[in-house]
Structures are given as structure tokens and as C-alpha cells.
Amino acid sequence: MIGKNNQTVMYTELQCLRNLAAIEDALYVLGGKWKLRIVIALVSGYCRFNEIQRTIKGISARVLSNELKDLELNGLVERVVQANQKPVIVEYIATEYAQTLGDIIAALTDWGYEHKRKLTQHPEADVKRSVVI
């Protein structure tokens, strides 16, 4: 399809608006510096608070706590309290809904590797200012 300025476009205007709205919803849930990293840690088997914090370099306990609460509200994380143990054990489990992000995480991972490879093979002046994953 040919759009403005005779450029090939992938979507109609309506499709573009719908896609932007869907992406906005996804980024609301997964956006920011930490949420997707937390989900990746959880689906990788890290479930205790301190394990998650050690796995994700640079995240503070306060931020991790807040992000876990947000992910729980959005149905991606389940907080499991084992009160019958001494001390009480709290674990965070990725829900089945979080598992649906597998293809998205794989695609982002592949893109990140490819992007880094591209930047390191062609170190041009403008590319050096790009964010490297």
C-alpha cells in the first residue's frame, strides 16, 4: 500500500490507531525499566524476593516491591505466603498469563542480540550514540 509521500506503509490509518492503542495498553502493564526484567526472572525460576533482587542488578527493594504489586494487580504475578513456616516464606510466581509473554520475550531477546551485533559490526558515529542493550 502506498501512503503519504509515496512511501510504502504497512497499515491503514485505522489499523495504525488501533495498533498504537494496543501497544499503549501493553506498555502500561510492561513498560518501564524493571517490569519485563522481573517477569523474565520469575519465568526463569527465581521466586523469592531477595533472589529476584540479586538477579536484577540495580533494582532497589522499594522499587521491586512496588513493581511486583503492579504485576500482581495485572494478573502476571501471584504472591504466595506460606504462613505455616517459621519464618514465613513469601514467593512470587509467574501466572499462566505471564507465560503468554514467552513469544514476546523471545522476539525482544532476538532483536536485542541482533541490534547489539549490528552496532558492534558497524561502529559509525551516529550509531555509537544509540542505546546498546
N, C-alpha and C positions, 0 to 999 in steps of 0.2 A: 504494500500500500504506500502511496506517495502522499506526504503531508506538506506542511509549510516549507518553503524554501527548497522544494523538490527533493527533500530528503526522505529516505525510506523510513517508515515508522512501524513499530510493532503493534501498536494499539490504537483504537479509535479514541476519541476524546472521552466518551463514556467509560470505556474499558480502563483508560488511564485513571480517571477519577475513582472508579471502584477499586482498582489495584492500590492506589495511594491510600484510600481509606482502610483497606485490609492491612497494608503494611504499617500504617499508623497504629492500628489496634495491636498488631504483633509487637511492634517496638515499645508500646506502652507496657506490655507484660514482660518482655525480654530485654528491653533497651537498658542502656547504662553500662557502666564499666564491669559490673560484677555478676549480674543475674545469670547470664548464659554460662559463665565460668562455674557458678555454683551448680547449675543443672548438670554440667559436664562432670563435675566432681561427684555428684550424687549418683549419676548413672554409671560411674566408674567404680562404685562400691564404697566410697567414703560416706559415712553416715553420722558420725559423732561430730559435735560442734568443733572441737579442737582439731580433729582430723581434717575437716573441711578448711578451717582457718590456716593450718600448716600447709595444705595443698595449694591454696590460692595465695600466692605471695602478695603481701602488701595490703590485704584487707583487714580492717580493724574489727574487733569483736562487736562493737556497736553497729557498724555497717552490715556485717554478716547477719547479725540478729534481725535487723530491720529488713534486709533483703529476703531472708528466709520467711519472715512473716508475710511479705508481699507475695512471694511464690506460693505460700500455703493458701493465701486468700484466692489466688488464681488457679488453684487446683493442681499445681505442679509438684507440690511437696506435701508430704504428710508428716506431722510431728507425732512421734510415738513415745510416750512416757511409760517407763517400767517402774512404777512406784513401789512394787513389791521387793525391789532390790535395795540393798544398802551399799553405797549411796544410790540414790535414784538415778536411773540411766535415761537419758533423753537421746533419741535418734531421729534423724531426718531421712525420710525415704522418698525416692523419686516415685511418683504415681505412674499408673499406666498412661495417663495423659501426657506426662513428661516424656515417656518413651516414644510418643509420636513425633518428638523433635529429632529423632535419630537421623533421618534423611537430611534435615536442615543442618544439623551439626556436621554431618559428613560432608555436605556440599560446602559449607563455610570453611571447614578444615582443608579440603582440597583446594579451594580458591586461595586460602591463606598461604599454603605451600607454594602454589603456582605464582602468586603475587610476589612472594619473597624471592623465589627463584628468578623471576623476571627482573626484579630490581637489582639483584646481585650480579646478573649477567650483563646488564646494560646500565652501568652507573653513570647516567648523564646528570648534568647539573640540576635540571628540574626534578628528576626522579629522586635525587638524594633528599629533597625536602618532603617527599611523600612519607606517609606513616608506614613503618615496617612492622609487620606482625611478628 
